[in-house]
Amino acid sequence: MDRLIDFIVDTDHVRLRAALPDIERSYVEAMRTQGGRNPALAAAVTTLQRVARELERHFAKEEQVLFPYLRQLAAAADARERAVCPFGTVENPVRLMEREHLEALDGLRQFRELIGHYPSDLQDFERELRRHFRLEDEVLFPRAIGLEAQSGLFG
C-alpha cells in the first residue's frame, strides 16, 4: 500500500500538477487573443480553470487525509492492531474520491464540447488522468476496502 501511494503522489500527482498550469495558460492566452471572435472559448477556459482548481483540491484531500489513513490502515493490519477509521468506513472517502474523478472527466468533456474539438495537449492530459484514476479506482481503493473488510479489526 505504501509503495502504491508513494507512486501515486510522487509520480502521478507531480506530473498532473505540472501539466495543468501550462495547459491552462495556453487557453487563457487563446481566450485573450480570440475571445471576442469565439465566445465559447471564454466558457471553455472557465470550465478548464474550474477543473484545475477541483483537481488541486482533490489531490490535496488524498494526500493530506485519505492516503495518511490508508497508510495507517495498512500498518495496523500488518501489526494486527486496531485502527479507528475517522470516516466510519474507508468506503465513504473512497466513494467521494470516485465521484470527484467522474466530475473531473465530465469537466474535460464539457470543455471539449464548448470548443468543438480536443487539442492534443488535453488529449494527453486526459489520457494520463484516466490512467491515474484507474490506478486508484481499480487497484488502491479496492485494496483498502478489502483490507478493512478482511481484517475485522477496524471500526
Secondary structure, DSSP 4 states (H G I P E B T S, - for coil): -HHHHHHIIIIIIHHHHHHHHHHHHHHHHHHHHHTTT-HHHHHHHHHHHHHHHHHHHHHHHIIIIIHHHHHHHHHHHHHT--B--TTSSTHHHHHHHHHHHHHHHHHHHHHHHHHTS--HHHHHHHHHHHHHHHHIIIIIHHHHHHHHHHH--B-
